[in-house]
Amino acid sequence: MSSTRQPDQGPGAPGPRGGAFLLAQIGAHAAGLFAERIGQLGLTPADVGLLRMIAGQPGRSQRALATDLGVVPSRVVALIDALEAKGLVERRRSAEDRRHHELHLSAEGGRTLGAVSRSAAAHEDHLLAALDPEQRKQLTGLLELVAAQQELTPGVHPGYRSLPRKA
């Protein structure tokens, strides 16, 4: 028997304690807390990810964003429509190819992303309060190694592929 797994001892017995389970448990907990925090800003986690990606590369096309996210372009159109309706993103005609739109944060989108950054920092401080700065750095490094080994795209949450479609 593995030292990281507990035998099933019936109701009330301690659950699995392996690293994969703990990552899933903490990940789900952290995602829920983050969604609550940014929900107060009128945003979803998907909104935040898109705002960050647009801010990181202003002027990218919807097609390029879809490619980076690993989703079909029509899915990105729906996501951007919602951000545009909130006044956070602007579509501008490309000067190079007028059939395409470039994505930019609006002034309000920039202010909102600043509020998100402050909220995310508070979230991380709360979530990692049990760790000292060196432990936080070590944990982050270890998680980066796992993410790279699993070939996860840096900065892109895999949940974009499973977002519900708008009717």
KACOR-V398431 format. One record per residue. N is the residue number from 1. RES is the residue in one letter. PSI is psi as a letter, one per 40 degrees, with the letter a starting at -180 (999 if undefined). OMEGA is omega in whole degrees, -180 to 180 (* if undefined). D_LAST is the distance of its C-alpha to the last C-alpha in Angstrom with 2 decimals. Layout:
BEGIN
N/RES/PSI/OMEGA/D_LAST  N/RES/PSI/OMEGA/D_LAST
END
This chain:
BEGIN
1/M/i/-180/49.01  2/S/i/180/47.19  3/S/e/-179/48.18  4/T/e/-179/44.56  5/R/i/177/43.42  6/Q/i/176/44.51  7/P/i/177/45.43  8/D/h/-176/43.41  9/Q/f/177/45.76  10/G/a/-178/43.75  11/P/h/179/42.00  12/G/e/179/42.59  13/A/i/177/43.59  14/P/i/-180/42.42  15/G/a/179/39.25  16/P/i/-178/38.97  17/R/e/179/40.27  18/G/i/-178/39.81  19/G/d/-179/38.45  20/A/d/178/35.15  21/F/d/-179/34.49  22/L/d/176/35.52  23/L/d/180/33.24  24/A/d/-179/30.26  25/Q/d/-180/31.44  26/I/d/179/32.10  27/G/d/179/28.95  28/A/d/179/26.72  29/H/d/-179/28.92  30/A/d/-180/28.88  31/A/d/179/25.10  32/G/d/178/24.73  33/L/d/180/27.44  34/F/d/179/26.05  35/A/d/177/22.58  36/E/d/-179/24.53  37/R/d/-176/26.65  38/I/e/174/24.06  39/G/d/177/21.89  40/Q/e/177/24.87  41/L/e/-178/24.20  42/G/f/-176/20.59  43/L/i/171/19.40  44/T/i/175/17.86  45/P/d/178/19.77  46/A/d/177/17.31  47/D/d/-178/17.95  48/V/d/179/21.62  49/G/d/179/21.76  50/L/d/178/20.28  51/L/d/179/22.68  52/R/d/-179/25.53  53/M/d/178/24.87  54/I/d/179/24.69  55/A/d/-179/27.79  56/G/d/179/29.57  57/Q/g/-180/29.18  58/P/i/178/28.58  59/G/e/178/27.88  60/R/i/-180/26.13  61/S/i/176/23.62  62/Q/d/180/19.93  63/R/d/179/20.99  64/A/d/178/23.71  65/L/d/178/21.50  66/A/d/179/19.15  67/T/d/-180/22.41  68/D/d/-180/23.76  69/L/e/-178/20.74  70/G/f/180/20.68  71/V/i/178/17.06  72/V/i/-178/15.81  73/P/d/-180/15.99  74/S/d/178/12.45  75/R/d/179/11.47  76/V/d/179/14.19  77/V/d/-180/13.11  78/A/d/180/9.95  79/L/d/-180/12.44  80/I/d/176/15.09  81/D/d/-179/13.20  82/A/d/179/13.00  83/L/d/178/16.68  84/E/d/179/17.72  85/A/d/178/16.42  86/K/e/180/18.61  87/G/f/-175/21.46  88/L/d/-176/22.03  89/V/i/176/21.54  90/E/h/170/22.81  91/R/h/178/22.16  92/R/h/177/25.53  93/R/h/177/26.55  94/S/h/176/28.58  95/A/d/-178/32.23  96/E/d/-179/32.76  97/D/h/-172/29.96  98/R/e/175/28.37  99/R/e/-175/25.46  100/H/i/176/24.26  101/H/i/173/23.29  102/E/i/-178/24.96  103/L/h/178/23.42  104/H/i/171/25.60  105/L/i/171/25.56  106/S/i/176/26.35  107/A/d/178/29.35  108/E/d/177/27.18  109/G/d/177/25.33  110/G/d/177/28.81  111/R/d/180/29.91  112/T/d/179/26.86  113/L/d/174/27.45  114/G/d/177/31.04  115/A/d/177/30.05  116/V/d/180/27.88  117/S/d/178/30.93  118/R/d/179/33.15  119/S/d/179/30.82  120/A/d/178/30.55  121/A/d/178/34.35  122/A/d/178/34.82  123/H/d/-180/32.41  124/E/d/178/34.41  125/D/d/179/37.68  126/H/d/-175/36.66  127/L/d/-176/35.38  128/L/f/-177/38.45  129/A/d/-179/41.05  130/A/e/-176/43.08  131/L/i/173/43.80  132/D/i/-177/46.29  133/P/d/180/45.48  134/E/d/178/47.01  135/Q/d/178/45.08  136/R/d/180/41.79  137/K/d/180/42.72  138/Q/d/179/43.68  139/L/d/179/40.49  140/T/d/178/38.36  141/G/d/179/40.50  142/L/d/179/40.22  143/L/d/176/36.43  144/E/d/178/36.33  145/L/d/180/38.51  146/V/d/-180/36.26  147/A/d/179/33.12  148/A/d/-180/35.06  149/Q/d/179/36.41  150/Q/e/178/32.92  151/E/f/176/31.94  152/L/i/-180/29.19  153/T/h/-179/28.28  154/P/h/176/29.98  155/G/e/-179/27.80  156/V/h/179/24.48  157/H/h/-179/22.89  158/P/e/-180/21.88  159/G/e/179/18.88  160/Y/d/-178/16.80  161/R/e/-177/16.61  162/S/e/178/15.04  163/L/i/179/12.45  164/P/i/178/9.23  165/R/i/176/6.37  166/K/i/180/3.79  167/A/999/*/0.00
END
